[in-house]
């Protein structure tokens, strides 16, 4: 966050980064491997990281939709008889 503000001060364009605290109930000690005892934990994350994760999921959904739409349309045309 400090680096982004230092780059912004002289006029360089930088993405805004805001620290946020995530309150997780029943989370494992190591959330990446889901190992360890479960308890209520607080994690510090950046808003930019969460936005990137959401954008990645949206991009994946669009990619799947673009790939599956022609396949579903093709199957629909072959299964249903024309009238």
N, C-alpha and C positions, 0 to 999 in steps of 0.2 A: 504494500500500500504506500509506503514511504517513497519507494522508487517511482511509482506512478505520479505522485504529487511533485517530486523533484523534476521529473521530465515535463510536467504540465506547466510549472512555474516559468521557465524561459520561453514557452510558447509551443513546445512539441505536443503533438496530438497523442494522447494516451487513453486507453479504456478506463472508465471509472471502476475502481475496486473498492468495495465496501465490506468491512468485516461484519459477519453476522454470527450469532451463537445459535447452534441447533440443539434443542433439548430432546434427547432420545430416551424413550422409556423401553426397558427390556433389551437394551443393546449389548452385544458381546464386547469383551475387553478389546478385541481386535476386529473392527468392523469389516476390514478387507477380506479376512479369511473366515469370519464368523466363528472364531474360536474364543474360548474363555467364558468366564461366568457372566451371566446376564444381570444388568443393573441399570439404574437410571444414570445417564452420562450426558455431559455437555461437550460438544465439539465446536471448535472455532473454524469457520469456513469463510470463503470470500464469495461475495455475490456474483462475481465474474465466473467463478468455477461452476456455480449452480446454473447460470445462464448458459454456459457452454454445454453442460450436460443436457439441459432441456433442448437446446438447439440441435444437439446430436441425435436425440430421440426423435425430434420432428423430422430431421433429414432422413433418418432411417425409415420412418413411417411413410414419407413421400416416396422414397426409393422402392419400398415394398409395394406401395399402391401402384406405382408406374409399372412395375414388373408384373404384378398379379392381375391388373385390370384387363390387359389383352388376353391373358390365359382364361380368365373367367368369361369374357365375352366370346371367345372362341368355343369354349365348352357349352355355353348357353346356346349358341347358334347350332351346334351339332346335335344337342339333345332335344331341343324343342322343335317339333315339326312346323313347317311354314303353313299358313292358312291362306 
